[in-house]
């Protein structure tokens, strides 16, 4: 990782003005995170991450060390052919400001691109304190054996299932059922292993033993991403997402992380994170087919909730 420079600290009020050094640091982070659980297949200007072992599949993204011509639609099609061969989602993820030419190539190859605001707390940015959680709710970082872990793994799935910031339908009954399912299929155990190894930190807002909101951060050296923050739809509008985010940021900063970033599902969610002190920085892009490859086929957008219980996660619904 590079040393801290004045470019890291420059204010960024618009994505186009994202400081290059900080953008490169985040790009290195994006490249590093999947490598702990995936092999990398080289496609010149693109890298395909192929998960090894249990867990949700990864995606393709720009090759970190590539310094030749930008990816073409032909390069994208070669990766798509390989993803189909392996039975993987046809998915690409990247930061628009770092690789501005890739969007045209993936769209020419037939994919649809989704935009998500990317926000950052840089080395000299201070998080905001915006009050605590509601009465009767405690926010804490969970150990691997915490009895609330199963619900904490489950709640972002329900949140992604009903995106937005308004109060929804899924409640305690759905949470209990899904927590039991994820405990029985090994998902909770895998998350516990990631917590024990230090790859993932999970925080939750807990009431009466159940996690009403949860999220994670996934540190790599001095950089981490807050991801998969989701609130039980019936428990929204109580400040829980903001409280969980604040707990994750506090844990990261207390453990030597200097740059914390996240991608939000949309601008409504981004406004919540701005209240926590995050500032607009860039645009995270996800490309996938307009229609799933087949019945029940996962898409990049749809796997966000499942990834929230894994070691990386998609845009947070809050």
C-alpha positions, 0 to 999 in steps of 0.5 A: 500500500502507498503512503498517505499523501495530500491527495488522500486528504483532498475534499471530494464533493463530486465523483469526478474529483476522486483523488487518484491515490485513494482511488488506487488504494481502494482498487487494490483492496477490491483486487485483494479481497476475493483472493483469500477464497478464489483462484484468478484466471487471467484474461489480459485486461480482465481478471475472473475470480473463481471461488474455491470451496463453499460460498457464493460465486465471485465476478470478473473485474479489471486486472490490477496489473494490466497496463496495456490497451483497455478491455474490448467487447471481445475481451468481455465476451471471452470472460462471459464464455468462461463464466457460462462454462463454469456455471457462474453468474455473468457478472462484472464489478468495477469503479467507474472513475478508475476504469472509465472505458470498461462500461462501453465494452460490457454494454457492447457485449450485451450486459446491463450496467447498474450504478451505485454511489461509492462513499468514503471516510478517508484518513483525515475524515472524521465519522459523525455521531448521530445519536444511539439506537432506540431504547432496548437495542444494543449495538455490538461487534459479534464474536464467532460464538455469539448467540445472535450471529445466526440472526445477524447473518440472516437479516441482510438477506431479508433487507435485500429482499425488500430494498429501500428505506421504508418500513416493509413486511418481513419481520421476526417470524421470517427472521427466525425461519431464515436464521434456522435455515442458514444455520443448518446449511453451514452459512452461519458456520462459515461466517463464524470461521471468517470472524475467527480468522479476522477476515470479517467483522460483524456488528449487529443491533440486538433486541431481545436476543435477535439481530434487527440490523447487521452489517460487516466490514472486511479489513485488508491492511489499512483499508476496509469496506463496510458492506451488507448493512441491512435492517429487518424491514419491519424495524426500519426508520429507527436509526439502526443502520446508522448505529451499526455502521458507526459501530463498524467504523469505530471498530475499524479505526480502533484496529488501525484501518485508515480508509473505510468505504462502502457502496450504497444501493441508491442515493436514498441509502447514500444519504443515510451514510452521509449522516455517518460522515461518509462523503461521495467519492466515486461510482461502483458499477455492476454489470450483468445480463438483462435477464438471468441466464436461466430459471433461478439463475443468480444475478450480480444484484440478487447475490448481494444479500447472500454475499452479505453472509459471506466474505464480501458483499454488494451494495448495502440496502441499509 
